[in-house]
């Protein structure tokens, strides 16, 4: 009597691993940013964190587009977010301005804890499909945006080369405030839900090309201006959400 053949294990296409590869690449970028930060190569450190932001925006979308989402990928993405947006930016800032300040280290800890709490809240909300602020708003500042905001003093110093040194105490207070924004209940507009008409799409494409050209040519000045625009969007989103709440 012959034994029944054991079922063949289903393989995984190499292309299906691409989203996780992007996530791991983002982790490598975040870790290398910390190294460059403590070697005083701050511009390269910030560029690597920005690269991690781009990779973070691509991996999830690519996984959904390829229908290769998984529980492991989701956990890996969350761990990468904490490293790249909750640890790397403030450690680079610590090396840049806060090394000799005890208040600075407290601010670093405050920001990192706020980031991990923000990610935990987001993960729970995502599983329950009840992310606050309905579909148009996040609750609090997302961690990638928080990383860009917290590096704003550094970006301004790169753009304005003759700027006087920033007070470590002022940077510490700023870092703590950005951390609090992440765990706040402030509605943050979700730009992923923006749609444009077909007739105006070409103008948005042209604007995107000009923005990329500005970033490639005047990186720090453009990034500083974009950060200021985002601060304005936070105020606008808060007011819009309040108006929607008053109408209900």
C-alpha positions as CSV (number, residue, x, y, z in Angstrom):
1,X,0.0,0.0,0.0
2,X,1.5,3.3,-1.1
3,X,1.4,6.3,1.2
4,X,-0.4,9.4,0.0
5,X,1.8,12.1,-1.3
6,X,2.3,15.0,1.1
7,X,0.9,18.3,-0.2
8,X,3.4,20.6,-1.7
9,X,4.1,23.7,0.2
10,X,3.0,26.8,-1.6
11,X,5.9,29.1,-2.5
12,X,6.0,32.8,-2.3
13,X,6.9,34.9,-5.4
14,X,10.0,36.9,-4.9
15,X,8.1,40.0,-6.1
16,X,5.7,39.7,-3.2
17,X,8.6,40.3,-0.8
18,X,9.3,43.8,-2.3
19,X,7.1,45.7,0.2
20,X,8.9,44.2,3.2
21,X,12.2,44.9,1.4
22,X,11.3,48.5,1.2
23,X,10.4,48.5,4.9
24,X,13.8,46.9,5.8
25,X,15.5,49.5,3.6
26,X,13.8,52.2,5.6
27,X,15.1,50.7,8.8
28,X,18.6,50.6,7.4
29,X,18.2,54.3,6.4
30,X,17.0,55.2,10.0
31,X,19.9,53.4,11.7
32,X,22.5,54.9,9.3
33,X,21.0,58.4,10.0
34,X,21.8,57.9,13.7
35,X,25.3,57.0,12.8
36,X,25.8,60.0,10.6
37,X,24.2,62.2,13.3
38,X,26.8,61.2,15.9
39,X,29.5,61.7,13.3
40,X,28.3,65.3,12.9
41,X,27.2,64.8,9.3
42,X,23.8,66.2,10.0
43,X,22.7,67.0,6.5
44,X,23.2,63.4,5.4
45,X,21.4,62.2,8.5
46,X,18.3,64.3,7.8
47,X,18.3,63.2,4.1
48,X,18.3,59.6,5.2
49,X,15.3,60.2,7.5
50,X,13.5,61.9,4.7
51,X,14.3,58.8,2.5
52,X,12.8,56.7,5.2
53,X,9.6,58.8,5.1
54,X,9.4,58.2,1.3
55,X,9.9,54.5,1.7
56,X,7.3,54.4,4.5
57,X,4.8,56.0,2.1
58,X,5.6,53.4,-0.6
59,X,5.7,50.1,1.2
60,X,2.1,50.0,2.4
61,X,0.7,51.2,-0.9
62,X,2.8,48.8,-2.8
63,X,1.6,45.9,-0.6
64,X,-2.0,46.8,-1.1
65,X,-1.6,47.2,-4.8
66,X,0.1,43.8,-5.1
67,X,-2.3,42.2,-2.7
68,X,0.5,41.0,-0.6
69,X,-0.4,42.5,2.8
70,X,0.3,40.4,5.8
71,X,0.3,40.5,9.6
72,X,4.1,40.3,9.7
73,X,4.4,43.2,7.2
74,X,2.1,45.3,9.3
75,X,4.1,44.7,12.5
76,X,7.4,45.2,10.6
77,X,6.1,48.6,9.3
78,X,5.1,49.7,12.8
79,X,8.5,48.8,14.3
80,X,10.2,50.6,11.4
81,X,8.0,53.7,12.0
82,X,9.1,53.8,15.7
83,X,12.8,53.6,14.8
84,X,12.7,56.0,11.8
85,X,10.3,58.6,13.2
86,X,10.4,58.1,17.0
87,X,14.1,57.5,17.6
88,X,16.3,58.5,14.8
89,X,15.2,62.2,14.4
90,X,15.6,63.1,18.1
91,X,18.9,61.3,18.5
92,X,20.2,63.3,15.5
93,X,18.8,66.4,17.2
94,X,20.4,65.3,20.5
95,X,23.8,65.2,18.8
96,X,23.2,68.5,17.0
97,X,22.1,70.7,19.8
98,X,21.0,68.8,23.0
99,X,24.1,66.8,23.9
100,X,25.0,68.8,27.0
101,X,21.5,69.6,28.1
102,X,19.7,67.4,30.7
103,X,16.4,69.0,29.7
104,X,17.3,68.0,26.1
105,X,17.5,64.3,27.0
106,X,14.1,64.6,28.8
107,X,12.7,66.1,25.7
108,X,14.1,63.2,23.6
109,X,12.5,60.7,25.9
110,X,9.2,62.6,25.9
111,X,9.1,62.7,22.1
112,X,10.0,59.0,21.7
113,X,7.4,57.9,24.2
114,X,4.7,60.1,22.6
115,X,5.6,58.6,19.2
116,X,5.3,55.0,20.4
117,X,1.9,55.8,22.1
118,X,0.8,57.5,18.8
119,X,1.7,54.3,16.9
120,X,0.0,52.0,19.4
121,X,-3.2,54.1,19.2
122,X,-3.1,54.1,15.4
123,X,-2.6,50.3,15.3
124,X,-5.5,49.6,17.6
125,X,-7.7,52.1,15.8
126,X,-6.8,50.5,12.4
127,X,-7.7,47.0,13.7
128,X,-11.0,48.3,14.9
129,X,-11.5,50.3,11.7
130,X,-12.3,53.4,13.7
131,X,-9.4,55.8,13.2
132,X,-10.6,59.1,14.7
133,X,-11.9,62.0,12.7
134,X,-13.9,59.9,10.3
135,X,-12.2,59.4,6.9
136,X,-10.9,62.9,6.3
137,X,-8.9,63.4,9.5
138,X,-6.3,61.6,11.6
139,X,-6.2,62.0,15.3
140,X,-3.0,63.9,16.2
141,X,0.0,64.4,14.0
142,X,1.1,61.2,12.2
143,X,4.6,59.9,13.1
144,X,6.3,60.6,9.7
145,X,5.0,64.2,9.8
146,X,6.1,64.5,13.4
147,X,9.6,63.5,12.4
148,X,9.7,66.2,9.7
149,X,8.3,68.8,12.1
150,X,10.8,68.0,14.9
151,X,13.7,68.4,12.5
152,X,12.5,71.9,11.5
153,X,15.2,73.8,13.6
154,X,17.9,71.8,11.9
155,X,16.4,72.4,8.4
156,X,16.2,76.1,9.0
157,X,19.9,76.1,10.2
158,X,20.9,74.4,6.9
159,X,18.9,76.9,4.8
160,X,20.2,80.0,6.7
161,X,23.9,79.3,6.9
162,X,24.7,82.4,8.9
163,X,22.0,81.8,11.5
164,X,23.1,82.0,15.2
165,X,23.1,78.8,17.2
166,X,19.7,77.8,18.6
167,X,19.3,77.6,22.3
168,X,19.2,74.0,23.6
169,X,16.4,74.9,26.0
170,X,14.3,76.3,23.1
171,X,15.0,73.2,21.0
172,X,14.0,71.0,24.0
173,X,10.7,72.8,24.5
174,X,10.0,72.5,20.8
175,X,10.7,68.8,20.7
176,X,8.4,68.2,23.6
177,X,5.6,70.2,22.0
178,X,5.9,68.2,18.8
179,X,5.7,65.0,20.8
180,X,2.5,66.2,22.5
181,X,1.0,67.1,19.1
182,X,1.4,63.4,18.1
183,X,-0.7,62.1,21.0
184,X,-3.1,65.0,21.0
185,X,-6.7,64.8,19.8
186,X,-6.1,67.5,17.2
187,X,-7.7,66.5,13.9
188,X,-5.0,66.3,11.2
189,X,-6.2,66.5,7.6
190,X,-5.5,63.2,5.6
191,X,-4.2,64.3,2.2
192,X,-4.7,60.8,0.9
193,X,-8.4,61.5,0.4
194,X,-7.8,64.6,-1.9
195,X,-9.2,64.1,-5.4
196,X,-8.9,66.4,-8.4
197,X,-10.8,66.8,-11.6
198,X,-9.5,65.5,-14.9
199,X,-9.3,68.9,-16.4
200,X,-7.1,70.3,-13.5
201,X,-5.0,67.1,-13.1
202,X,-2.3,68.5,-15.5
203,X,-1.8,71.5,-13.4
204,X,-1.3,69.4,-10.3
205,X,1.2,67.3,-12.2
206,X,3.0,70.4,-13.3
207,X,3.0,71.6,-9.7
208,X,4.5,68.3,-8.6
209,X,7.3,68.6,-11.1
210,X,8.1,72.1,-10.0
211,X,8.1,70.9,-6.3
212,X,10.5,68.1,-7.1
213,X,12.7,70.5,-9.0
214,X,12.7,72.9,-6.1
215,X,13.6,70.1,-3.6
216,X,16.5,68.9,-5.9
217,X,17.8,72.5,-6.3
218,X,17.0,74.2,-3.0
219,X,16.4,71.3,-0.7
220,X,16.5,72.9,2.7
221,X,14.8,76.2,1.8
222,X,12.0,74.3,0.1
223,X,11.7,71.8,3.0
224,X,11.5,74.6,5.5
225,X,8.7,76.3,3.5
226,X,6.8,73.0,3.2
227,X,7.1,72.5,7.0
228,X,5.6,76.0,7.6
229,X,2.8,75.1,5.1
230,X,2.1,71.9,7.1
231,X,1.8,73.9,10.3
232,X,-0.7,76.1,8.5
233,X,-2.6,72.9,7.4
234,X,-2.7,71.8,11.0
235,X,-4.5,75.0,12.0
236,X,-6.8,74.7,8.9
237,X,-7.6,71.1,9.7
238,X,-8.4,71.9,13.3
239,X,-10.8,74.8,12.2
240,X,-12.4,72.6,9.5
241,X,-13.0,69.8,11.9
242,X,-14.5,72.2,14.4
243,X,-16.9,73.6,11.7
244,X,-18.0,70.1,10.7
245,X,-18.6,69.2,14.4
246,X,-20.7,72.4,14.9
247,X,-22.8,71.5,11.8
248,X,-23.7,68.1,13.2
